[in-house]
Amino acid sequence: MTIAQAVVKRIYELCDERNVTINKISNISGITQSTVSDIVNGSTVNTGIATIKKLCDGFNISIREFFDSPLFDDLEQEVR
């Protein structure tokens, strides 16, 4: 799994845990719905840390909590 795929899965995981939609988390986070849609649809493969921080604020978690998931344990090598 790539980091981009892990980020997408983590966003969906957090949405499911908190019973919020992608649209709702984009509104709460102050990120445009199109930006969040691009992330979860795979159009954006390099989500910026500032965007992840805004999502974390919307989920009311820290960046550390966002990345504290088994999804990020065995990522594919990105440099080839």
Backbone bond lengths (Angstrom), bond angles and torsions (degrees), N, CA, C in turn:
res aa  C-N    CA-C-N  psi(-1)  N-CA   C-N-CA  omega(-1)  CA-C   N-CA-C  phi
1 M - - - 1.444 - - 1.532 107.99 -
2 T 1.317 116.00 139.99 1.461 120.64 176.98 1.525 109.70 -86.64
3 I 1.322 116.29 166.73 1.462 120.44 177.34 1.532 110.50 -61.75
4 A 1.333 117.25 -38.85 1.470 120.48 179.69 1.529 110.52 -62.09
5 Q 1.325 116.75 -42.79 1.467 120.36 178.89 1.527 110.97 -66.11
6 A 1.321 117.01 -38.46 1.463 120.89 179.42 1.521 110.67 -66.38
7 V 1.333 117.33 -39.64 1.471 121.23 178.28 1.527 109.72 -61.59
8 V 1.325 116.44 -44.81 1.473 120.57 179.50 1.523 110.31 -60.94
9 K 1.326 116.83 -48.22 1.470 120.15 -179.61 1.524 110.89 -61.23
10 R 1.322 116.36 -38.60 1.470 119.93 -179.63 1.524 110.97 -66.73
11 I 1.317 117.07 -40.01 1.471 120.12 177.33 1.525 109.81 -60.98
12 Y 1.324 116.81 -46.98 1.470 119.71 178.52 1.530 111.28 -63.00
13 E 1.305 116.37 -39.94 1.465 121.62 178.61 1.528 110.57 -59.15
14 L 1.332 116.37 -47.71 1.464 121.00 -179.23 1.529 111.45 -67.76
15 C 1.325 116.99 -36.89 1.470 120.08 176.00 1.526 110.42 -62.25
16 D 1.331 116.43 -44.34 1.463 120.60 179.35 1.528 111.14 -63.08
17 E 1.342 116.68 -44.50 1.465 120.70 -179.67 1.522 112.08 -60.68
18 R 1.327 115.88 -35.12 1.467 120.58 -175.47 1.523 113.25 -101.27
19 N 1.333 114.75 1.95 1.462 121.24 178.56 1.532 111.89 55.15
20 V 1.350 115.07 47.83 1.463 120.94 175.52 1.521 108.95 -123.37
21 T 1.305 115.58 153.72 1.456 121.05 178.40 1.534 109.43 -90.01
22 I 1.310 115.14 167.26 1.464 120.89 175.03 1.529 109.45 -59.23
23 N 1.318 116.96 -42.12 1.464 121.19 178.99 1.529 110.84 -61.17
24 K 1.316 116.52 -44.67 1.470 120.29 -178.47 1.528 111.14 -65.49
25 I 1.333 118.38 -42.75 1.464 119.23 -179.09 1.524 110.48 -67.89
26 S 1.316 117.21 -32.08 1.469 118.34 176.66 1.530 109.99 -65.97
27 N 1.323 117.36 -40.62 1.466 120.82 177.71 1.519 111.75 -65.40
28 I 1.324 116.70 -45.66 1.465 121.42 -179.68 1.527 110.35 -62.83
29 S 1.325 116.43 -39.02 1.465 121.85 -175.18 1.518 113.47 -80.77
30 G 1.314 116.56 -15.94 1.460 119.72 -176.92 1.516 112.75 77.00
31 I 1.319 115.99 25.10 1.461 122.03 177.68 1.523 106.84 -108.80
32 T 1.311 116.97 138.78 1.463 118.03 -179.82 1.519 110.48 -60.89
33 Q 1.308 114.72 147.51 1.458 119.52 179.87 1.521 110.72 -61.30
34 S 1.315 117.19 -35.09 1.466 119.44 -179.71 1.532 111.23 -65.11
35 T 1.330 117.14 -35.73 1.463 119.97 178.28 1.522 110.57 -66.01
36 V 1.322 116.69 -46.30 1.461 119.82 179.83 1.526 109.96 -66.20
37 S 1.317 117.34 -39.47 1.465 120.87 177.18 1.524 111.06 -62.05
38 D 1.334 116.71 -41.20 1.468 119.99 177.82 1.523 110.68 -62.08
39 I 1.316 117.29 -38.12 1.469 120.68 179.09 1.523 110.23 -65.36
40 V 1.327 116.94 -52.55 1.468 119.81 -174.37 1.524 113.11 -73.93
41 N 1.325 117.60 -21.48 1.465 120.51 177.10 1.518 112.48 -88.44
42 G 1.331 116.78 -4.08 1.454 120.18 177.83 1.510 115.04 86.63
43 S 1.335 117.84 4.31 1.464 120.10 177.83 1.527 111.47 -70.24
44 T 1.328 115.80 -30.83 1.458 121.85 176.45 1.520 107.63 -106.59
45 V 1.324 116.97 118.49 1.458 119.70 -178.34 1.522 112.59 -102.24
46 N 1.319 117.54 -14.28 1.457 121.47 179.12 1.518 110.17 -121.07
47 T 1.312 116.06 76.61 1.454 120.70 179.32 1.515 108.96 -68.13
48 G 1.309 116.35 127.44 1.457 121.09 -179.08 1.517 112.06 -69.53
49 I 1.321 115.03 151.40 1.460 120.03 -179.49 1.524 110.75 -64.87
50 A 1.330 118.68 -31.16 1.466 121.12 177.46 1.533 110.56 -64.46
51 T 1.324 116.30 -37.42 1.471 120.42 177.33 1.520 110.32 -68.75
52 I 1.330 116.87 -42.33 1.465 119.95 177.70 1.529 109.67 -63.09
53 K 1.338 117.40 -38.40 1.471 120.78 177.98 1.519 110.77 -62.29
54 K 1.322 117.71 -41.93 1.471 120.78 177.49 1.525 110.90 -63.03
55 L 1.337 116.40 -41.56 1.462 119.42 176.78 1.528 110.18 -62.15
56 C 1.317 116.12 -43.09 1.466 120.31 177.98 1.522 110.94 -59.16
57 D 1.327 116.49 -42.83 1.464 120.03 177.10 1.530 110.55 -59.87
58 G 1.328 116.27 -40.93 1.465 120.70 177.73 1.519 112.45 -64.57
59 F 1.326 116.17 -37.29 1.465 120.92 177.43 1.535 111.74 -81.13
60 N 1.340 115.99 -8.48 1.464 122.23 -177.95 1.536 111.41 62.74
61 I 1.339 114.42 44.61 1.463 121.25 177.62 1.529 108.29 -132.93
62 S 1.316 115.55 166.63 1.461 120.21 175.94 1.526 109.62 -88.19
63 I 1.315 115.32 164.77 1.465 119.56 175.26 1.527 109.38 -61.07
64 R 1.318 116.36 -38.49 1.468 120.49 178.14 1.529 110.16 -57.88
65 E 1.335 116.98 -43.66 1.466 120.24 179.30 1.528 111.26 -65.48
66 F 1.333 116.56 -35.50 1.463 119.82 178.96 1.526 110.21 -60.16
67 F 1.321 116.37 -46.64 1.466 120.30 -176.71 1.524 113.52 -86.08
68 D 1.317 117.40 -4.54 1.463 121.37 178.52 1.527 109.32 -84.18
69 S 1.309 114.06 72.88 1.461 121.73 -177.09 1.524 108.08 -148.23
70 P 1.320 117.07 144.12 1.468 119.92 176.43 1.533 113.36 -58.08
71 L 1.330 116.78 -18.74 1.462 120.32 178.72 1.528 111.75 -58.18
72 F 1.317 116.71 -28.66 1.461 120.98 -175.67 1.519 113.65 -97.76
73 D 1.333 117.00 6.46 1.463 120.71 -175.92 1.526 113.86 -75.66
74 D 1.304 118.12 -41.96 1.464 121.38 -173.61 1.530 111.35 -125.74
75 L 1.307 116.16 63.27 1.465 120.56 -178.32 1.525 110.51 -79.40
76 E 1.315 115.14 151.32 1.457 121.29 176.67 1.520 110.01 -65.99
77 Q 1.307 115.63 152.10 1.460 121.30 174.16 1.527 107.80 -67.68
78 E 1.321 117.67 125.40 1.467 121.82 -177.24 1.528 111.47 -89.35
79 V 1.319 117.97 -26.85 1.461 121.80 179.50 1.513 108.57 -90.62
80 R 1.314 116.15 126.68 1.465 119.84 -177.63 1.499 110.82 -125.36
